[in-house]
Amino acid sequence: MSTEEKSLDELRTEIEDIDREIVELIARRTYVADTIAEVKSERDLPTTDEGQEDKVMDRAGENADKFDVDSNLVKAVFRLLIELNKVEQRQNR
């Protein structure tokens, strides 16, 4: 169905579905990050791993380019996710 054939309500419903999927993916990512935090704690490793963060940011930029999305925007979202995970890791230690 082309955009001309879709109504505004249909498009908004599509956005709602995408938003739900984004939240689901954030929840999955957070669960895995929490598990990583547990492993770090058990092994007495530091919360912050700048090398790994750099890899995540590089991958985010590459994926943004791959899907023709503004890489600065995508990197900002990932930076926020990383920072939120680090705050949670520090609170749970």
Sine and cosine of phi, psi and omega as CSV:
sin_phi,cos_phi,sin_psi,cos_psi,sin_omega,cos_omega
0.00,0.00,0.80,-0.60,0.00,-1.00
-0.98,0.22,0.25,-0.97,0.01,-1.00
-0.89,0.45,-0.45,0.89,0.03,-1.00
-0.93,0.38,-0.49,0.87,-0.04,-1.00
-1.00,0.06,-0.33,0.94,-0.02,-1.00
-1.00,0.09,0.66,-0.75,0.07,-1.00
-0.99,0.12,0.26,-0.97,0.05,-1.00
-0.86,0.52,-0.65,0.76,0.02,-1.00
-0.89,0.45,-0.65,0.76,0.02,-1.00
-0.90,0.44,-0.66,0.75,0.03,-1.00
-0.91,0.42,-0.65,0.76,0.03,-1.00
-0.92,0.40,-0.59,0.81,0.07,-1.00
-0.90,0.43,-0.64,0.77,0.04,-1.00
-0.89,0.46,-0.67,0.74,0.05,-1.00
-0.88,0.47,-0.67,0.74,0.02,-1.00
-0.86,0.51,-0.68,0.73,0.03,-1.00
-0.89,0.45,-0.69,0.73,0.01,-1.00
-0.90,0.44,-0.68,0.73,0.02,-1.00
-0.86,0.51,-0.66,0.75,0.03,-1.00
-0.89,0.46,-0.67,0.74,0.02,-1.00
-0.90,0.44,-0.64,0.77,0.04,-1.00
-0.88,0.48,-0.72,0.69,0.01,-1.00
-0.89,0.45,-0.65,0.76,0.03,-1.00
-0.88,0.48,-0.67,0.74,0.02,-1.00
-0.92,0.39,-0.62,0.78,0.06,-1.00
-0.89,0.45,-0.66,0.75,0.02,-1.00
-0.88,0.47,-0.69,0.72,0.02,-1.00
-0.89,0.45,-0.69,0.73,0.00,-1.00
-0.90,0.44,-0.66,0.75,0.00,-1.00
-0.90,0.44,-0.65,0.76,0.03,-1.00
-0.86,0.50,-0.72,0.70,0.00,-1.00
-0.91,0.41,-0.66,0.75,0.03,-1.00
-0.89,0.46,-0.62,0.79,0.05,-1.00
-0.90,0.44,-0.63,0.78,0.03,-1.00
-0.91,0.41,-0.65,0.76,0.07,-1.00
-0.87,0.49,-0.66,0.75,0.02,-1.00
-0.88,0.48,-0.63,0.77,0.03,-1.00
-0.89,0.45,-0.69,0.72,0.02,-1.00
-0.89,0.46,-0.70,0.72,0.02,-1.00
-0.87,0.50,-0.68,0.73,-0.01,-1.00
-0.90,0.43,-0.71,0.70,0.01,-1.00
-0.88,0.48,-0.56,0.83,-0.04,-1.00
-0.99,-0.11,0.09,1.00,-0.01,-1.00
0.82,0.58,0.70,0.72,0.05,-1.00
-1.00,-0.09,0.45,-0.89,0.02,-1.00
-0.91,0.41,0.48,-0.88,0.03,-1.00
-0.89,0.46,-0.67,0.74,-0.08,-1.00
-1.00,-0.05,0.73,-0.69,0.09,-1.00
-0.74,-0.67,1.00,-0.01,-0.10,-0.99
-0.87,0.49,-0.56,0.83,0.03,-1.00
-0.89,0.45,-0.69,0.73,0.03,-1.00
-0.92,0.39,-0.64,0.77,0.04,-1.00
-0.87,0.49,-0.65,0.76,0.04,-1.00
-0.88,0.47,-0.65,0.76,0.03,-1.00
-0.89,0.45,-0.66,0.75,0.02,-1.00
-0.89,0.46,-0.69,0.73,-0.02,-1.00
-0.92,0.38,-0.64,0.77,0.05,-1.00
-0.88,0.48,-0.71,0.70,0.02,-1.00
-0.89,0.46,-0.64,0.77,0.02,-1.00
-0.88,0.48,-0.69,0.72,0.03,-1.00
-0.90,0.44,-0.66,0.75,0.02,-1.00
-0.90,0.44,-0.69,0.72,0.02,-1.00
-0.91,0.41,-0.60,0.80,0.05,-1.00
-0.88,0.48,-0.72,0.69,0.02,-1.00
-0.88,0.47,-0.66,0.75,-0.02,-1.00
-0.87,0.50,-0.61,0.79,-0.04,-1.00
-0.98,-0.21,0.20,0.98,0.06,-1.00
0.83,0.55,0.75,0.66,0.06,-1.00
-0.89,-0.45,0.52,-0.85,0.00,-1.00
-0.83,0.56,0.90,-0.43,-0.07,-1.00
-0.91,0.40,-0.52,0.85,0.04,-1.00
-0.91,0.42,-0.64,0.77,0.04,-1.00
-0.91,0.42,-0.74,0.67,-0.01,-1.00
-0.89,0.46,-0.69,0.72,0.01,-1.00
-0.90,0.44,-0.59,0.81,0.05,-1.00
-0.90,0.44,-0.65,0.76,0.04,-1.00
-0.90,0.44,-0.71,0.71,-0.01,-1.00
-0.93,0.38,-0.59,0.81,0.06,-1.00
-0.87,0.48,-0.67,0.74,0.04,-1.00
-0.89,0.45,-0.72,0.69,0.03,-1.00
-0.86,0.51,-0.70,0.71,0.01,-1.00
-0.88,0.47,-0.73,0.68,-0.03,-1.00
-0.89,0.45,-0.65,0.76,0.03,-1.00
-0.89,0.45,-0.66,0.75,0.05,-1.00
-0.89,0.45,-0.65,0.76,0.00,-1.00
-0.91,0.40,-0.65,0.76,0.03,-1.00
-0.87,0.49,-0.72,0.69,0.00,-1.00
-0.89,0.45,-0.64,0.76,0.02,-1.00
-0.89,0.46,-0.68,0.73,0.00,-1.00
-0.90,0.43,-0.63,0.78,-0.01,-1.00
-0.93,0.38,-0.51,0.86,-0.04,-1.00
-1.00,0.04,-0.07,1.00,0.01,-1.00
-1.00,0.07,0.00,0.00,0.00,0.00
